[in-house]
Amino acid sequence: MKTAFVFGLSPWKSFISSWLPHSKVFRRHKPVSWMEFHCLWVPRILISSSPEVFVWGYKHPPFVEDFCRRRKIPFIRIEDGFIRSVALGATKAPPLSLCFDSPVLYYDPSAQSQLENILQTYDFAADSALLLRARRGIERLVGTRLSKYNTSQDVKIESIYGLKDRKRILVIGQVEDDMSILKGCERRMDNNDLVRIAAQENPGAHIIYKPHPEVLYGTRAARSRPEDIKDIAQVLDQDIALADAFETIDHVYTITSLSGFEALIRGIKVTCLGMPFYAGWGLTDDRQQCPRRSAQRTVEEIFAAAYLLYPKYFDPEQKKMITFEEALELLHSMRRAAAA
């Protein structure tokens, strides 16, 4: 049996033990000091059977990673997967999917993540069954109108956008101090910068700015003022489902948001100012480059890698690992129950 040492996960993320059923799990949810780590935890790690160290994202002291690298102990980062819940992560809702990666997570292009490695090297042409699952998965994901978070109410988008009489651009806002931007974008920018770029590059177009749900609900702070760009864009002030927001849209602008990939699976053109996992494979208008990404990939292949091969899925009620398809149906039933 392996031994998992989990550092820095909030107390409410105790669910992590269920995700590691074949490991003996030790958790330290409070920040660990250099002294405590080296005096208390290092001896335990060194005498353990097949030790592995887990952290959430990049929320860890550098000395933990340094120790693992020197001792050649697996150091694994955890992050939410791409279909998560019917509530925001900040509300402490347990996730249906998680990603486990090393040395970096999928949103960090500074080195090759496991997801990038799959996309660069996997022989998709030889795996027709996987591509069939991907095509069906895309159809089902679009058909159920699900996304990563599923907090919003469905709307009639014409009542918000108005009649379409010109090119329509959707700008996807993000939490501006989120690690996916800090790691995934070489150029420092905020959401207002992104709106201004979209407006400048598309004169005369109808620019629509969709703030991130966590900013709209006040669970994460905004670093820019939407009021400052109301002269060039329509700013959405309610949490509109992405499935509705994408209707009648010709082009999406994003920094690194997963929403950009959700636009791609709907056949919408996407411009990326940063380097999200789906950029660099020949499908997006990229303003940042990653020379390692030399393969040309289809939407189905990227979906297969990101939704079928890369994450793990877990049923929080039945306490068991499940497939993507089972997770999607579970999420669909949870959303219908929440709406009812």
N, C-alpha and C positions, 0 to 999 in steps of 0.2 A: 504494500500500500504506500502511496505517495503521502508526503506531508506538506500541507499548504499553509503558508504564513501570509496572512492578509493584513496589510497596513493601510490605515488612513481612510477606510470606508466609514461613512456616517453610521451611527448605531442602527438607524432604520433599515440599512442595507444588510441586515443579518440574513436576508434571503440567499446571500452568496454561498452559504454552506450547502444549500440544496443543489446548487449548480456544480458542486465539486463532490459528487457522491462517492468517488473512488479515492478520496483523500481524507486524511485526518486533518481537520482545519483548526488553526489557531488564529484568532482575530485580535487586533489592537486598533480600536476605532479612534482613539485620541491620538493627536500628533505625538510622534515618538522622538525623543531627544537623542543626540549622538551618544550620550553616556548610557541611557537606558538601552538603546539598540545594541551597543557593543558589549555591555556588561550582562544584559539579560537575554536578548534575543539571539545574538550571534552564537553563543554556546549551544542554545537549543537547536538552531538551524544546523550547525555543524554535526551534531550527533543524531540528527533525524534521518529517517529512511527516505531517500529520493526527495529531498526538499525542493520546493518551488516557492517563490515569493510573488505575491500578487499586490498590485496597487490600482487605484482608480485613476485612469487617465495619466495626468502628469502631476497629480497632487501627492507628492512624496518628497522627502528630503533627499538631496543628491547623494548623501553618503550611503543610503540603502542601495541604490542602483550601482554605485561604485563598488560596494562590497560584493554584490552578486557578480559583477563583471570579473573582479579579481579571482573570485572563488569558482567561477564557471557554474554558478547556480542559476537556473532558469528564472528570469525576471519578466513577469507577464503583466501587461496593462489590460484593464477592463474598461469597456465603454458600452453604452446602450447600443442596441442594434437598430435596424432601419424600420421595423414596425414594433412599436413599444407598448402602447397602452391607450386607454380612453381618457387619460388625464396627463397633465404635464409632470415631468420628472420632479419638479420642485414641490409638487403636492405629495410626494413620497409614495406614489403608486408603484407597485412592483412591476418590473419590466417583463415582457414576454420574450424578448430577445436580448442577448448580450454578445459582444465581440471580445475575444481574448487574443491578444497580439503581442508580438515582440520582434524587433526592438522598439518599433514605433507603432502607433495606431494609424488607422486608415486615413485620417485627415492630416497626417504629418508627412509631407513629401521630402523631408530632409534625409530620409533613408527609406529603404524598401520595406514596406509593411508586408504581412502575409497576403493581404488582399491584393496589393500591387503585384506581388510575385505570382499569384494565381492568374491575374489578368495578363501578365507578360509571358507566362510559360505554359499555361494549361492548353492541352490539345482539345479544344471545344469541337472541332470538326469530327473527331473520332468518338464523340459522346452525344449521339443523337438523342438518347433518352433524356439527358440533362437539358438539352436545348428545347425539347418538347415540354419538359416541366417549366422551363423559363417562359416560353410563350404562353402556356396556360396560366402561369403565375401572374404574368403581366396583365392578361385579360381579366383575371379574377380580382387583382388589386385595383385596376381601373374600374371594373364593374361594381365592386363593393364601395368605391369612393373612399377607401381607407388611406391613411397616411402614417407617418411615424407617431404623431400625437393626433388624437381624435376628440378634441374638446369642443369643436365648433358646431353650430347649427347650420343646416342647409338653408340656402337662400335662393331667390330668383335673381340671378346676377344682373339682369337687364335693369332691374329697379335700382341698382347701385351704380353700375357702369353707364347706364343710358344706352341709347341706340348707337350702334357702331357706324361711324362715318369716316374713319381713317385708320391708319395703322395703330395697333394697340400694344403697348409694352407693359409687362408686369415686372416690377422691381421687388425682389424678395429681401426683406429685412432680416437681419440676424441679431443675436445678442452680441454686442460689439466687443465685449471683453471675453467672448467665448474662446476656448482653446483652439477650436477649428479655424478661427480667423488668425489668432496669434501664431499658430503653427503653419497654417496653410496659405498665408498671403504675405509675400515679400514686401509689398507696398502697404504701409499703414494707411488705412482709410476707414471711414465710418459709413453708415447707411446713407446719410445725406450726400456724401461724395459719390456713392454708387448711383443715386437718383440723378445727380447732376451730369454724370458721364452718360447715362442712358438718354437724358434729354438732349444733351449736346450732340450725340451721335445720331439722333433720330428727330431732326427738326420737324415740327408740325404734328408729331405723333401724340396720341393720347397716352400719357405716362401715368401709371397706377402704382402706388407704393403700398406694399403690404407689410406692416410692422410684424415682428416676431410675436407669436402668441404670449410668450412669457413676459414680454415687455407690455403688451396690452393688458394682461392680467395683473401686472405689478409685481410679479414674483422675481423678475430680474430688472436691473436698472438700465435705462437708456442712456447712452453716451452722446447722443445727438438729439436735436429738437426737430420733430416732424414739422412743426409750425414754420420752420425756416425754409422749407422747400414746397410749401403749398402754392406758391406762385407758378411753379413749373410742373406740379404733379397732383393728381388726386390721391389724397392720403386716406386709406381705409382705417376707420376708427373702431371697427368691430372685428372679432375673430371669425373670418369667413373661411369655410372649408376650402382646402386647396383645389379640390375637384371642381368647385364652383368658381374659384378665383381664376382657374386656367381657361374657363370658357371664353371664347372669342379672342383669346390672346394670340398674337403673332410671334412674339419674341419675349424671352425671359432674360433678365439680367440678375446675376447673383455674384457674391464673393466666393463662398464655398458651400452654400446651403445644399442639403439633400434634396430640397425642393427642385433644384435644377435638374436632378435626375428624374424626378417625378414628372417634370415637364418633358424631358426627352422621351420617356416611354409613351407619351401622348403625341409625339411627333412635332413638338414645338421647338423652334430654334433657341439655343441657350448660349449666352455669353458669360464666361467665368473670368472674374478679375483675379481670383486666387487659383489654387490648384487642388480642387476636391478630387475624390477618388475616381470619379467618372470623367475627369478631364484628361487630355493628353493622349487619347486613344482614337482621335480622328472624328469625333462626333460633335465636339463643341468648338465655339469660337473662343480660343484661349489667349489670355493676355499675359500669362505666366507659363514658363516652359519647364518640363521635366525630361531631360534627355534620356533617362532610363526607360521611359515609356515609349518604346519604339514599335510595339505591335499595333495593328489596326483592329479595332474591335467593333462588333455590332451591339446594338442596345440589348439584344437577347443575351449575348455573351457577358456583358457587364452585369446584367440582372442575375444571371446564373451564378456568377462569382460572388456578388455582393449579398444576395438574398438566400442562395441555396448552399454554397460551399463554405462561405466565410463565417457566418454567425452560428450561434447555438440558440435553440428555442426551448422554452420551459413552461409547463402549465402550472401556475402558482396554486391552483386549487387541488389538483391531483398529484402535485409534487413529482412530476416526471418529465423527462426530456421528450420533446415532440418534434415533428417535422415543420418546415415552413408552411406547408399547406394546412396542417392542423392548427398552427398558430394563427394563421390568417382567418380561418373559420371561427376560432375562439374569439379573436378580436372583433370580428363581425358580430357575433352574438352578444358580446359585451357592450358594443356600441348600441345595438338595438335595444338592449335592456336599459342602458343609461338614458336613451331617448324616450323610452316608455315611462 
